[in-house]
Amino acid sequence: MSTHSEPSSSHATPGDRSPASAEDESLLPTVVAALSAAGERLVGRFSTAPRLASREDVFAALAANDAVSLDVIREPLSRARPGARWVEDELERGPLPPGEWWVTDAVEGNINHVHGMTDWCVTATLVRDNEPVLTVVHLPLSGETYTARKGAGAYLGTRRIQASTKTQLDAAFVGTSQAMPGEDQETYRRIGQSVTAMLGSALVLRVSVPATLQLVQVAAGRMDVFWQYSQILSGLLAGALLVAEAGGAVTDTRGNRWSLASEDFLAAAPQLHAGAVGVLSTVR
């Protein structure tokens, strides 16, 4: 993925009419429909008064939600791209073998869903030769759907979205996230150190899960910076493409080109990227 993506004026730019990109454009409604159908199932399972008594109850509820959603998503996406393989483990890290892959999070923010909180969504991203080329993020409770195709911009519904135009980090709304339970102590140390460092530089800081729901805010210009010390592909790929196509910067925390092999992740409004790198580079 390139570090920056310049805004374009419509869903398809003159340089974006290769056979692959034309197929991706026609694929988008199928992905939106599949995620919307999965979202309806998950809304039917959602309660603001959960009854979870133990760790076992939590993980059983998470697994049940994943199974219900994936059962709806997988068939139409597999039919639409029969040659694409699936990343079976939502905690997958690192580069993928060449070719096309579906990377989905059947319930991104599942931990919030099972605890009766509203910050959850459904995502699907098509990855081609380790580059995300199409993504959909659907928020069932609000009805919002974010979409992006490589080279064709990022959208909330039919409205083009763009990253923040802020120029000073001391005016920034920034955030980070814990990728999953049970991270190693070194990751926890870096998260804590980065929070302390950024609290002294940004206007306000948010720490929450899931990552995708902070990244859509960066893409829409509501938040300004997001970083994460982990490489869970299902939590980053959708937001990475949305931010890049909204004109934001997507790198690692040292400002190097981000890829599926990177150890950490940073997405920022373009004019705040250097400042965010400067702060996060102090984290060792």
KACORPE-V889042 format. One record per helix or strand of 3 or more residues. SS is the DSSP state (helix for helix, strand for strand). FROM is the first residue (numbers start at 1). TO is the last residue. If there is no record, write none. Layout:
BEGIN
ss->SS from->FROM to->TO
ss->SS from->FROM to->TO
END
This chain:
BEGIN
ss->helix from->19 to->45
ss->helix from->55 to->80
ss->strand from->100 to->108
ss->helix from->110 to->114
ss->strand from->121 to->128
ss->strand from->131 to->139
ss->strand from->144 to->149
ss->strand from->154 to->156
ss->helix from->169 to->171
ss->strand from->173 to->176
ss->helix from->185 to->199
ss->strand from->204 to->207
ss->helix from->211 to->219
ss->strand from->225 to->228
ss->helix from->233 to->245
ss->strand from->249 to->251
ss->strand from->265 to->268
ss->helix from->270 to->280
END
